[in-house]
Amino acid sequence: MVQEKTDGKDKDMMLPPMQPNRPALSWESKIGKKLKLATPCLGNFRPVVGQCCCLCTPDSLRKTPRPTSPLGFKNLLSIKETQTRYRGWLVRRVCCVLFVSGCKIYTSPVSNRLDRVCQSKRVKEALTAEHNAQEGRDGQEQLSHLSPLPSIVNTCISPGFLRFLSWVMLKMFSSVFGSIQVNLDHLPALHRASQEECPLVYVYVRQSAADCALIPLVLFCHNLRVPYTVCPLHIKSSFIRSILQKVGVVLLPSSALTEQDAERDRLYPLVMTSLVRELLDESQAISVGVSAESGRGGRWLAHVTQLIKEGSVPDVSLVPVGISYDRIPQINTQVGLGSLFRWLWSLPWRRPNGSVRVHLAQPFSLKEMCDSGRCRVDEWLPLQDLLLPVILNNRAACVFGRRRMSWLLPPSRYATERGEQTHRERDLSIAIILHLIYSATFCTAVMSTSLVSSLLLFRHHKGVSASALSRDMAWLTKELLFRNKDVGFGGSLEEVVRCSLSLLAPHLVIAAAPSGSDPVIVPRPTLAATLHLSLHAQIVTHTFVSEAVGACAVSAMLCELVDSGVSSRVRSGGVDGEQVSGDMEFDVVLCQSELMERALQLCHLLPPGFMPPCQSSLNFALEAVDSLVRFGILIMEEIPREVPICDYWKKEGAVTWTTSDDPYCSDSDCEAEEQDSHCYKISQPSQFPELLFFLCSMLAGHLRTLCWATSGLDLMHTPLPEAEFVAVMHSHLCDTASRAKQHYESCLEEAAHIAVRSLIDLGVLLEERQSGGVSLCVAPLFQSSENRQKLQRFISQFLFN
């Protein structure tokens, strides 16, 4: 696949060989025979990823020089005597202990931190507003009386505990993973940023509970400041909580099961904001995980942004972190002492499987991002203003703007009462959260299991031979590298395919005929298998989202042509407007303006994190159409006319200058009617339908979830509390997929949450604020089955049929 140099630090990144003590399966030997002649792609090329945005933070991009040559990777689990100050036989046996004892640890003073938090203006005003202050009690005694938050504030980093737990985690991860590869390209920039005493905030996209342990371990092993880590797990054992708080883990209150439960406490967000301020004043680093679907964890980033806007903290350097797993470890969100011992007891009998790739991106200034104004939140509009006129009134043109996703950061109760945060400030915080989700996802490497999962789900859901799968993997890897996306594997194509299939074997059906023919791989038609493959395939969808949006727009227009039967955009045999027979054997020409309109409508329905907030929706739609031209699906075509577009001398006023203050305004000399006359012709190679289906299938799961959620409104007995409504909707999605015995990727729990939020933004569901929480009910406009069918038809037009 991608050949790697095997000297120095890069030699640990090769794929591990198959286990010698395990007999090779029949399909493995046959795959080896079939793939011996497969050629690698692009030689030693590997893109440099993780650079900060050139639009939002140009000064940070210029300040950090780009590495002249890639620094390679380092296997965190491969610790040798050369990494210590000692040599010898005994050193090779205890080199891990010596390495951990020699790593640098930065001091973490915790003295008087609780007093400073209690004396902060926010906390004192909240205590006074609640009328809970008593005579003779200072702020610290009041806080101790109110809640268990003082133990969270007193979280510290003890050098002894940190060294011991780092050694334990190295041994633990060596029993779970084959290797943990760390990209070294941006580590010098992180060392320079830490020497400038600018606080660093590491942001990653949540995938597993192992993320919380990986980032501090990587930084500890590279002599960087270990961050205070925000952990979303519910730790029940007081013994485990006390140990974790000694190594800088900021836990949820013991009475809160989830982050939403903790946010309901009036005092919790105020204390956490004051705690973040104190940590940043101490130049401590912070590690925060954000959910790409629901935005959970974004409240911590909002605290940091608020402190920057207030001027309480001069500046903060944000560092997106991309973490990739060959096999995502599943850890229970509620951790107790018994479950921890049972998990540790199972480690000696585990065989290390898969690898992990960690990319630390280039740090950039949060103050620069806030002051640059490139994230234009003034153009944000509610989704119902963007799409509802098109859905109900069948209006061709929609309003230009960007969808406002205010549900990613619900307003704080205390901030709402005091009026501290305006809608613009909250939208700016949401834009920063979206940008960090996009940046962390973009610098995440694509693993071999993700390639196989995407090909099996989106292109070969009915099965594929091993040789065809290997050819598609080589093609897809080239496309990923062409888009400056790093891959998390190396070695020959035979090793890559064999290793990825062995990791995904529990979720696949691999049939190997005894006659020696090519093995056939089919994904298991079960809920667990499909959900597992879809989680791995999400990173590929992020990479090809522009092509997927453009392909769905083309599919929508083709379906409209087939349904109508007559269209002026279809030419058959040189005659315009003839009856279309329904097959693909005709010359199809698509209008640019209408194709852009369909792509623009679809991009408003995308989940969060797929588009950077510094890019307008119109530019994204244009990029989606242009990407199909680069992909070879569309061909630019100009309609013949008396005066060619390039002949400017025969046009009246063609060379006159115009001025505009709009940064997105185009300097093109073409008039509006000339732009509308641009068309695209669909190329018709032999693989065109298969390629179009592959791209459309990437967004089919999300769109199908919206369709099923719309049809499930008939079964809802509203009003219902929001949590109960999402649970009932998730049950409906699972029942629909079970009846169809397919499309299980559309019934993820996070997919149900996003679908409900999209229906709320569209105005289909109304939120009713009550004393017990928020209840959802169907809006009067969509109690009519006709309007619900219009909405369902609008969404289903983008589904490839």
C-alpha positions, 0 to 999 in steps of 0.5 A, spaced: 500 500 500 504 505 502 511 503 503 514 506 509 522 507 510 524 502 515 530 505 518 530 509 525 523 511 528 519 509 522 520 501 523 515 500 528 509 503 524 509 497 519 503 492 520 505 486 525 506 480 522 500 474 523 501 471 530 506 465 529 502 460 534 496 461 530 494 456 524 493 460 518 485 460 516 484 458 509 481 464 506 488 468 509 492 463 505 488 464 499 488 472 500 496 471 500 496 467 493 491 472 490 495 479 492 502 477 491 502 481 484 499 487 487 503 493 487 504 499 492 501 506 491 505 512 491 511 510 494 514 513 500 509 519 499 505 521 506 502 528 507 503 533 512 497 534 516 494 538 522 496 545 520 492 550 522 486 554 518 489 559 513 483 563 514 481 563 521 489 563 524 494 566 518 498 569 524 499 562 527 500 559 521 506 563 519 509 563 526 510 556 526 514 554 520 512 547 516 517 542 517 522 541 511 521 533 512 516 529 515 519 527 522 516 520 522 512 516 527 514 513 534 511 507 537 509 509 544 509 501 546 516 500 544 521 502 549 528 500 549 534 501 553 536 507 548 531 511 551 534 511 558 541 513 561 543 506 562 545 500 558 546 493 560 542 486 560 538 488 567 536 495 564 533 491 558 529 488 563 526 494 567 527 499 561 520 501 562 521 503 569 527 507 568 524 511 562 518 513 566 522 515 572 526 519 567 520 523 564 520 530 566 514 532 570 511 539 571 509 542 578 502 543 579 501 547 585 494 547 588 495 551 594 489 556 595 486 554 589 479 552 592 479 559 596 480 563 589 475 559 586 470 561 592 472 568 592 471 569 584 465 574 583 461 568 579 461 563 585 459 569 590 454 572 586 450 565 585 451 563 593 448 570 594 442 569 589 440 562 592 440 566 599 444 560 602 449 564 605 449 564 612 453 568 618 459 566 620 461 562 614 466 563 609 465 562 601 469 555 602 465 553 608 458 555 604 461 551 597 463 545 602 456 545 605 452 545 598 455 540 594 461 535 593 465 540 588 471 542 592 474 535 591 473 537 584 477 543 585 482 540 589 484 536 583 492 536 582 498 532 579 502 528 584 509 526 581 509 519 584 502 517 582 503 520 575 509 516 574 506 509 577 500 510 573 504 512 566 507 505 567 501 501 569 498 504 562 504 502 558 503 495 560 495 495 560 495 498 553 501 493 550 496 488 552 490 491 548 494 494 542 499 492 538 502 499 537 501 506 539 504 510 533 505 518 535 506 523 529 512 527 531 511 532 526 508 538 530 511 536 537 517 541 536 511 546 535 508 544 542 515 544 545 516 551 543 509 553 545 510 550 552 516 554 553 512 561 551 508 559 558 502 560 553 496 555 556 495 549 551 488 546 550 488 539 547 481 538 543 479 531 541 473 528 538 470 522 543 470 515 540 472 511 546 474 512 554 481 510 552 482 517 549 482 520 556 488 516 558 492 516 551 493 524 550 496 525 557 500 518 556 503 521 549 505 528 552 508 525 558 512 520 554 515 526 550 516 531 556 510 535 555 506 538 560 501 533 562 494 536 562 488 536 566 483 531 563 476 532 563 473 525 564 466 524 562 465 517 565 461 516 571 466 513 577 462 510 582 468 508 587 471 513 591 477 509 591 478 510 584 476 517 584 481 519 589 487 516 585 484 519 578 484 526 582 491 525 584 493 525 576 489 531 574 483 527 572 477 532 572 471 528 574 463 529 574 460 530 581 459 523 584 451 525 584 451 526 576 450 520 571 452 524 565 454 531 563 447 533 562 445 532 569 451 536 572 449 542 568 443 542 571 446 544 578 446 551 578 453 552 581 457 547 577 458 551 571 460 557 575 465 553 579 468 550 573 468 556 569 472 559 575 476 552 575 478 553 568 480 560 569 485 558 575 488 553 571 490 557 565 492 562 570 497 557 573 499 555 565 496 548 566 494 545 560 487 542 559 485 536 555 477 536 553 473 531 548 467 533 544 462 529 541 462 530 534 454 528 534 451 532 540 457 537 542 457 534 549 464 537 552 463 543 548 461 547 554 468 546 557 471 550 550 465 555 551 468 557 558 475 558 555 472 562 550 468 566 555 474 567 559 478 570 552 472 575 551 472 577 558 480 578 558 481 574 564 486 570 560 490 573 555 491 568 550 490 560 549 493 555 544 488 550 541 491 543 539 486 539 535 488 531 536 486 526 532 486 519 534 485 513 530 483 506 532 484 499 528 479 497 533 475 501 537 475 499 545 469 499 548 469 501 555 463 502 560 461 509 561 460 507 569 466 505 572 466 501 579 471 498 583 469 491 581 468 492 573 475 495 573 478 489 577 474 484 572 477 488 566 484 488 569 484 480 570 482 479 563 488 483 560 493 477 561 489 473 556 488 478 551 492 478 545 494 485 542 490 487 536 490 493 532 494 499 532 492 506 534 495 512 531 495 519 534 496 526 530 498 532 535 496 538 530 499 545 530 497 549 535 493 556 534 491 562 538 484 562 540 484 570 541 486 570 534 480 566 532 475 570 536 478 577 533 479 575 526 471 575 524 472 569 519 467 565 522 461 569 520 456 568 525 451 574 523 450 569 516 447 564 521 439 562 520 434 557 523 434 551 519 426 552 518 428 559 514 433 556 510 429 550 507 421 550 510 419 555 504 422 550 499 419 544 502 412 547 503 412 552 497 416 548 492 420 554 491 426 553 487 431 558 490 432 557 498 435 563 502 443 563 502 446 563 509 448 558 514 444 553 519 444 555 526 446 549 531 444 552 537 443 546 541 450 544 540 451 549 546 445 550 550 444 556 554 447 556 561 441 558 566 445 563 570 448 566 564 441 567 561 438 570 568 444 575 568 444 576 560 451 575 560 451 571 553 448 574 547 446 570 541 452 572 537 457 570 543 454 564 544 454 563 536 461 564 536 463 559 541 459 554 537 463 556 531 469 555 535 467 548 537 465 546 530 471 548 527 475 544 532 471 538 531 472 539 523 480 540 525 481 534 529 477 530 524 481 532 518 488 530 522 485 523 524 488 518 520 484 513 516 486 506 518 485 500 514 479 497 517 476 504 516 477 503 508 474 495 508 468 498 512 467 503 507 468 499 501 463 493 504 458 498 506 458 503 501 460 499 495 460 492 496 454 491 501 452 484 497 459 481 497 466 482 494 472 478 492 478 479 495 482 481 489 476 486 487 477 488 495 484 489 494 484 493 488 478 498 491 483 499 497 489 501 493 484 506 489 481 509 495 488 510 498 490 514 492 484 518 493 485 519 500 492 521 499 490 526 494 486 529 498 492 530 503 489 525 508 494 521 512 493 513 512 494 509 519 498 503 515 504 501 511 506 495 508 504 491 502 497 490 500 497 483 502 499 485 509 494 490 509 488 486 507 489 480 511 490 484 517 484 488 516 480 482 515 482 479 521 480 485 525 473 485 522 472 478 522 467 477 527 463 482 523 464 479 516 462 472 513 468 470 509 467 464 504 473 460 501 471 455 496 476 449 497 477 449 489 482 455 491 478 460 488 478 467 490 475 468 497 468 472 498 467 477 503 460 479 505 458 483 511 454 480 516 447 482 516 446 484 523 445 490 527 451 489 531 456 488 525 453 494 521 453 499 527 461 496 528 462 497 521 459 504 520 463 507 526 469 505 522 467 508 516 465 515 518 472 518 517 472 516 510 465 519 509 468 526 512 473 525 507 469 525 501 463 529 504 464 534 498 463 529 493 458 525 497 454 532 497 455 533 489 453 526 488 446 526 492 445 532 488 446 529 481 442 523 483 436 528 485 436 531 479 436 524 475 430 522 479 426 528 477 428 527 470 426 519 470 419 521 474 417 527 470 419 523 463 420 530 459 425 535 461 429 541 457 435 539 460 435 532 457 437 531 449 437 525 446 439 524 439 439 531 438 432 533 439 430 537 446 425 535 450 423 528 447 420 522 451 426 519 456 426 512 456 428 511 463 435 508 462 442 511 462 443 510 455 442 518 453 446 524 453 444 528 460 446 535 461 445 538 468 444 546 469 449 549 474 445 553 478 440 548 479 445 543 481 448 548 486 441 549 489 440 542 490 447 541 493 446 547 497 439 544 500 443 538 502 449 541 506 444 544 510 442 537 513 449 535 514 450 533 521 455 538 525 463 537 524 462 536 516 463 543 514 468 548 517 464 554 520 469 559 516 467 557 509 460 559 507 455 554 505 455 557 498 462 556 497 461 549 500 456 547 494 460 550 489 466 545 491 461 539 492 460 540 484 467 542 482 469 535 486 465 531 481 468 534 475 475 532 478 472 526 480 470 525 473 463 524 474 461 531 471 464 534 465 463 542 464 459 543 457 458 550 454 451 551 450 453 554 443 451 561 442 452 566 437 457 570 441 462 566 445 463 567 453 471 568 452 470 574 446 469 580 451 470 585 446 463 583 443 460 584 449 457 591 452 460 593 458 464 587 459 471 590 461 468 595 466 470 594 474 465 593 480 467 594 487 464 590 493 466 589 500 463 582 500 469 578 501 465 572 498 464 576 492 466 573 485 470 578 480 468 574 474 466 578 468 460 573 466 453 576 467 448 572 471 445 570 465 451 567 463 453 563 469 446 560 469 447 557 462 453 553 464 452 546 464 455 539 466 454 533 462 454 526 465 460 522 463 458 515 462 464 510 463 463 503 465 464 504 472 459 511 473 453 508 476 457 504 481 461 510 483 455 514 484 452 509 488 458 509 492 458 516 494 451 517 495 451 511 500 456 515 504 450 520 506 444 515 505 444 512 513 443 520 515 438 521 510 434 515 511 434 516 519 431 523 517 426 519 513 424 514 518 424 519 523 419 523 519 414 517 518 415 515 525 411 522 528 405 518 526 406 513 532 408 519 537 403 520 543 406 527 544 408 531 548 413 527 551 420 529 555 425 530 550 429 524 553 423 520 552 422 522 545 429 520 543 428 514 546 422 512 543 424 515 536 431 510 537 426 504 538 422 506 532 428 506 528 431 500 530 424 496 529 424 499 522 431 496 520 429 490 523 423 489 519 427 491 513 433 487 515 437 492 512 440 499 513 442 498 520 447 504 520 440 508 520 439 506 527 444 509 531 443 512 538 447 518 536 443 518 529 436 518 533 439 524 537 441 528 531 434 527 527 430 529 533 434 536 533 434 537 525 426 536 526 426 541 531 430 546 527 426 545 521 420 547 526 417 540 525 417 539 533 416 544 538 419 545 544 415 546 551 419 549 557 416 546 563 418 546 570 421 538 569 425 540 563 423 540 556 417 537 552 417 535 545 410 536 541 409 536 533 408 543 530 401 544 528 403 545 521 406 538 520 400 535 524 397 535 517 400 528 513 400 532 507 406 536 509 409 531 513 409 527 506 412 533 503 418 533 508 419 526 507 419 527 499 424 532 500 429 528 504 428 522 500 430 525 493 437 525 495 437 518 497 440 514 491 435 509 488 
